[in-house]
Amino acid sequence: MKDFKMVAKTFFGFEEILAKELQVLGAQKVEQGTRMVSFVGDTGFMYKANLSLRTALKILKPIHHFRAVNELSLYKGIQSIDWSQYLSVHQSFVVDVTLHSDYFSHSQFAALKTKDAIVDQYRDRFGKRPNINKDFPDLRINVHIQNDQCTVSLDSSGDSLHHRGYKTATNIAPINEVLAAGMLLLSGWDGQGDFLDPMCGSGTLLAEAAMIACNIPANINRKEFAFERWNDWDNELFDQIMNSLMKKTREFHYTIKGYDKAPSAVMKAKDNIRNANLDEYVSISQANFFETEKETRGPLHMVFNPPYGERLDIEMERFYREIGDTLKQHYPGTNAWFITANIEALKFVGLKPSRKIKLFNGKLETRFVKYEMYEGSKRTKFQNNDNH
């Protein structure tokens, strides 16, 4: 099988962990960019990347690169590709365009020009044309224009890879699965200890934490990938890769727990965990975090997504102060991480974060912060160390 270049798209701030994921999977020539990482592999590796990568949103396969400064050069560049290699007359396609260019101002317009160039090629050669299908196309074409450079790729993923397939129920402010997985990996979660999400909402962080802990491929529950409709789709190879990935899953000997004070959220989270076949690893109960205390003896790894006040009506100052107080008084021996778009509110936590990482949740700029809660006071910890 021939190797080819691919591009994995991701969120701002996750480029390094995605590159690391790719290296661990066995990708070659891994290079980080902005919100993307490029790499080299064969068709089997493309299947494997789509199944396994936790922090990728899409895997693209570039097929052509040219210079485009106006609609004519875009049209000609698209026409220079032999589209019959990828798409028969009876199939359907859709075009997605990303623009960072002074030469083109509207992505819709560039998408229309691309479609015209493709359709005209089929009309000239075969006297008929493939259809456009926005929902279930046989081929998803991605056009990326950066200044005057145009890259045309086939989208091997289809729907964004954050659609893992286990979520049927969400609550008012669900967190994107790729964002959740990236936060967990940034926090150093590796499944070697107990985990708690004290404000678990619809259970996304819990599901992703369990899949990381057990080394279960991120997209094992997905219904379909775009490459399954490609002309060169190899079902047997796909099954082989799926089986070899499933052989690498591992046992988990700690606890993963979630709390939420809303009964409806607890029900939804339980449904989603069940859909992901993770209920033997995850337990969820109804509880108000501010009335709880640490239940486990060893170190605890905590990651959560508190309400931002964007969509939920709460008194921010008091709420964040209670987070700090609860951690300080009831959660010794805990590494607590949470994400917030309310950067002002962090002042009220009353603890000094040991890490602060800038991320985006959709359009919202956020901080992902870490608080280290020591057993006893911090001072005694260091005195103890001095005595050894």
N, C-alpha and C positions, 0 to 999 in steps of 0.2 A: 504493500500500500504506500502511495506517495505521501510525503509530508507536505504541509502547506501552512501558510501564516494564518493566524486567527487573532481576533480582538475580543477580549472580555470587557464589557462595560460595567462600571460600578459607581457607587456614590463617592463624593468628595471625602477624603480622609481614610478611605479603605484600600487605596491603591497598594500599599505595602503588604497588608495582610492577604489581599487577593494574589499578589505575586508569590507570596509564601505558600499559599494553598496550591497554586499551579506547580510550583517547584516540587512540593511534596507528592503531588499526583504524577509527576514525571514529565512535565512539559519541557520543551527545549527553547532556548533563546528568549527567555522571559524578560520583557522590558516594560518598566512602568511609565505611564504617561499621566495626563490629568483625567481623572474619572475613568481611566481605562488601563488595561495591561495587555500588551501584545505577546504572542507566544507561537511556537511551532509544534505541530503534531499531525497525526494522520486521522482518517475518518473515525477509527475506533476511539482515538483520544478525544475527538469532538463529542462523541456520545458520552464518554466518561466525564468530560468537563461539565456538560449540561446536567448530568445526573448528580455530580458530586459537589460542585463549587457552592459554597455557602454565601459568598459575598459578591457573586456575579449577577448582574441583571439580565444580560444577554450575551450570547456567543455569536459573533459575526465572522463570516468567511469572506474576506475581500477577494473580488475576482477581476477588478479593473481599476486603473488609476489614471487620471488625465487632468489637463488644465482646463478650467471653465471660467470665463470672465463675463459671459453673456448667455442669453438663451440659445443662441445658435451653436456656440461651442459646447454647451451642455447637451443639446439635442444630438449633435454629431458624435460626441464622446459616448453617449448611451447607445447610439446606433452602431457604433463600431464593435459592440459585443455581439457574439452569435448567441442570441437568446434561446434558440431551439435546443441548445445543449441542456438547458435547465428547465424548459417549460414547453409542453406541447400546446397545440392550438386549442385543444379541448379543456385545458386546465385554466385555473384562475390565478390572479396575482394581486398584490397591493404594494404600494410604494410608501415608505416612511422617509422623510427628509430631515436632517439636522443641519442647521446653517450657522456658521460663524464667519460671515463674509460681507464685505462692503459692496460686492458685485450683485448680490441677490438679497432682496429684503423680505420676500415672503416664501416660507417653506411650502405652502399650498401650491404656489405658482411653479416652483421648481419640481414638485411632485407631478403636477399636470404635464409639464414639458417632458419629464422622464417617461410618463405613461404614454404620451403621444409617440415618442421615439420608438418605444417597444412595439406598440400596436401597429404603427406604420410599417415596421420591419415585417411583421407577420402578414399584413395585408398585401405587401409587395410580393412576398415569397409564396404565400399559400392561398391568397384570395379570401382568407378569413382571419379572425383574431381571437385571442384568449379574453376571457371576461375579467372584470375587476370584482373582487369579493373582499370586502373590508373585514368581515368577521371570521371566515374560515378559508383563507386563500391557500392554494397549493404551494405558492411561493411568496415569501415576504422579502422584498428588495429594500435594502437600506442604502440611502444616498447621503454621504457626509461631505459637506462643502466647507473647507477651512480656507479662508481668503480665496486664492484662485485654484486651490487643489481640490479635486473631486475624487472621492473613493466610493466605488460601488461594491456593496457586499451582499451576500445572501445571509438572511437572518436564520440561524439554525435553531433558535429557541422558540420563536413564536411569541406567545404571551410572555411578558416579563417573568423572569425566573423567581421573582418573589411570590408568584402564585404557585405555592408548593402543592396545593391540592388537599390539604387537611383542614382548611378553614371553611366551615359553612356558616359559622356564626361569629359576628364581631359586635363589639359594643361601640360607644360613641366615639372614642378616639383610639382606634387600633393602631398598633405600630407595624410598619412594613417588615416582613419576614427577613429580608436581606439586611435591613438596618438592625434588626434584633440580633441576627447571627454575627454581624460585624462588631456590634457592641460587646457581645459575649467574648469573641476572640480577642478584641482589644483589651478586655478586662483580664485576660489571662486564664479564662475558664477552660479547663481541660478535662473536667470530669473526675478529678482526683480529690474529691471532698464533697461536703454537703452544700446544697444550693437553695437559696430562697429568693422568690420574687414576692415582696409583701404587698404589692398593688397590681395583681396579675392581669386584670382586665380579661380579655378573651384568650389569654394563655399563650400568646406567641413566644415570649421569652422562655417560658417553661418548655414548650415543644422543641425550640431550637437548642436549648441547653441540654435536653435529653438526647437529641440526635448527635450533638457534639460529643457528649459523654460516652455514647455507645458506638461512635463512629458509623452512624447510619447515614447513607447518602442523603443530602438535603432534599433532592427532588424525586425521591423514591415513590411518593404518593401522587405525582403529577399524572394527569390523564394523557397528555400528549405533548410532543415536541415538534417544532416545524419540520425538522429533518426527516420525520417519518413520512412526509409527503413528497420528498425529493425523489428524482429518478434513480439515484444510486443508493436508495435506502436498503440497508442490509440487516434484516430482522434477526438473522442468526447471530451475527456479530454483536448486535445490541444485547441479545439475551445472554451471550457469553460474558459481556462486560458487566451487565447487571449481576449475574451470578458471582463473578469474581469479586465485585464490590461487596456483595452481601456476605461473602466468606470472611471479610475483614472486619465485620462488626465485632464489638467486644462487650464483655459483661460489665455491669456497673454495680458497685458495692456500697454506694452512699445514698443519701436521700435528696430528692428534688421536690420542693414544696412551693405552693403558691397560696397566697391569701388575697381575698378581696372582700370589701365590706358590703358590696352589692350582691344580693342573692342571684340576680339575673346574670351578672358577670360570671359568678361561680358556675352556674349551669352551662353557660356558653363555653367557658374554658374547659369544663369537663367533656363536653361534646367534641370540641376540637382535638383535645388530647386523645380521646377515644378514636376519632377518625384517623389520627396519625399512628394508631396502634402503639401508643406510648404509655397507656394507663398503668402498666406494671411498674413503671419507673417514676411516675409523677403523682403526687397527692395534692388535692386542692381543697381548701376549706374556707368557710365564710368567717372572716375576722377583720377587725379594725387594727391595722398595723400599730397604731398608737397605744393599743391596749395589750400588745403581745410582748413576749420576751423570748430570748434565744432558747431553743429547745435542745440543740445538739451540744455535745461536749467539745468536739475538736474545732478547728477553724471553720468559719462559715463564709461562703462566697455569696454575696447578695448583689443582684442587678435588678433595677426597676425603672419604670417610666411613669413618674408621678404626673398628675394632671397639670397642665400648663396654665390653665385659666383662659386658653384660647377658646375652648368649647365648653368648659365646665365652670360653674359658678362657685368659686370658693374664696375664702379670705386668705390671700397669698402669704402675707407676712406671718400670720399665726400658723398656717399650714407648714411652712418651711421651718419655722422654729420648732414645731412638734417633731418634724423629721429628725432634726439635730438632737433634740432631747431624748427621743426614743432610742436612737443609736447609742448615745452617750450612756444612758442609764441601763438599758436592757440588752444591749448587743455587744458585749466584750468579745474580743477574738474574732472580729468580723471585718472583712474587706467589703465595704459597701460602695457600689457604683450606681449613679443614676444619671439620666439625661434630662435636661430642661431647656426650654426656649425662653424661660423667664430668668434671664441672666442677673437681673437686679435682685430677684428673690433669694439668690444663693447667699447673699450677705446675712440673711436671717437664720440660716442653718446654725450659725454660731460655732462652726468647726472649720478648721483650715483644710482645704482639699490637698491631697498629696499629688494628684494629677488633674489636669484640665485639658480636654481634647475638643477641638472645634469640629462639629459635624453638622449636617443638615438633615432635618426631618421634613421632607417635602421642600417647600420654599423657606421654611423657618430655620434661621441660624440657631444652633443649640450649643450647649456645653455638656460634655460627658465627663462627670467628675467622680473622683475616688476619695473616700474617707476611710482612713485606717483606724479601726477601733481596737485598742490593745487590751489584753487581759490586765486587769488592775490599771494603774495609771501608767502613762508613758514613761515617767521618771523611773518608777521601780523596774520597768522592763530593762532600761539601760543600766541601772545599778546592778541588776542581776547579771547582766552580760559582763559587767566589769569584774564581778566577783569570781567568774569562772576562770 
